[in-house]
Amino acid sequence: MTLSLFDQFMSPTLLGIPLMALALTLPWILFFKPGNRWSSSRFSALVAQFLKWFTKEIFQPMSLGGHKWALILTSLVLFLITLNMLGLLPYTFTPTTQLSMNMAFAVPLWLATVIIGMRNQPNLSLAHMLPEGTPALLIPILIMIETISLFIRPLALGVRLTANLTAGHLLIQLIATAAYVLMSIMPVVAILTSVLLFLLTLLEVAVAMIQAYVFVLLLSLYLQENV
């Protein structure tokens, strides 16, 4: 049976039952639970230090109204990083390579920021649609362009995360296949290809963390505009 390069992105099933819910639930088991000690392990201390740095970077320039989102955004960035990192392990499935799932994260949170802006400061939110001093002939065109740019934001969030992770997984699979095929034909070239594969894997680890951070950072910027 010939497998396609994109078969790795198919949702896993067992006896015809989709396992997407299981793939989304199991990563939560890896998170540390609060105990009686200040720090139960070095890993938990590292995660706590990262969350402290993340909340400071995201919410320091934001008004107090946006600080209510701290729990949601920090949980989201930790969840996305875990999913992205686990997807780099062999024989695992990466749920964040599915555009539908990323859009399920992006659309409700983006819509919530828009609704908050319309409720708290409707005049200022609508003023973004039309810059001051715009000529009368350009008013309808600019309103259309700004409206499209507003509604394309969640699509850009989902597509950016999906495209970056999908491209990285495809590159790893292509280079790994090339190294395996060349091992019996040209061992020296295969070893060099394996070194390239190792460096690419390190790059993908960085991309997995950065893309999760960028996803939540853009959501915080949209929130900052509306609070």
Stockholm file with secondary structure:
# STOCKHOLM 1.0

chainA/1-227         MTLSLFDQFMSPTLLGIPLMALALTLPWILFFKPGNRWSSSRFSALVAQFLKWFTKEIFQPMSLGGHKWALILTSLVLFLITLNMLGLLPYTFTPTTQLSMNMAFAVPLWLATVIIGMRNQPNLSLAHMLPEGTPALLIPILIMIETISLFIRPLALGVRLTANLTAGHLLIQLIATAAYVLMSIMPVVAILTSVLLFLLTLLEVAVAMIQAYVFVLLLSLYLQENV
#=GR chainA/1-227 SS CCCCGGGGGSCCEETTEECHHHHHHGGGGGSCCCCSSSCSSHHHHHHHHHHHHHHHHHHTTSCGGGGGGHHHHHHHHHHHHHHHHHTTSTTCCCGGGCHHHHHHHHHHHHHHHHHHHHHHCHHHHHHTTSCTTCCGGGHHHHHHHHHHHHHTHHHHHHHHHHHHHHHHHHHHHHHHHHHHHHTTTCHHHHHHHHHHHHHHHHHHHHHHHHHHHHHHHHHHHHHHHHC
#=GC SS_cons         CCCCGGGGGSCCEETTEECHHHHHHGGGGGSCCCCSSSCSSHHHHHHHHHHHHHHHHHHTTSCGGGGGGHHHHHHHHHHHHHHHHHTTSTTCCCGGGCHHHHHHHHHHHHHHHHHHHHHHCHHHHHHTTSCTTCCGGGHHHHHHHHHHHHHTHHHHHHHHHHHHHHHHHHHHHHHHHHHHHHTTTCHHHHHHHHHHHHHHHHHHHHHHHHHHHHHHHHHHHHHHHHC
//
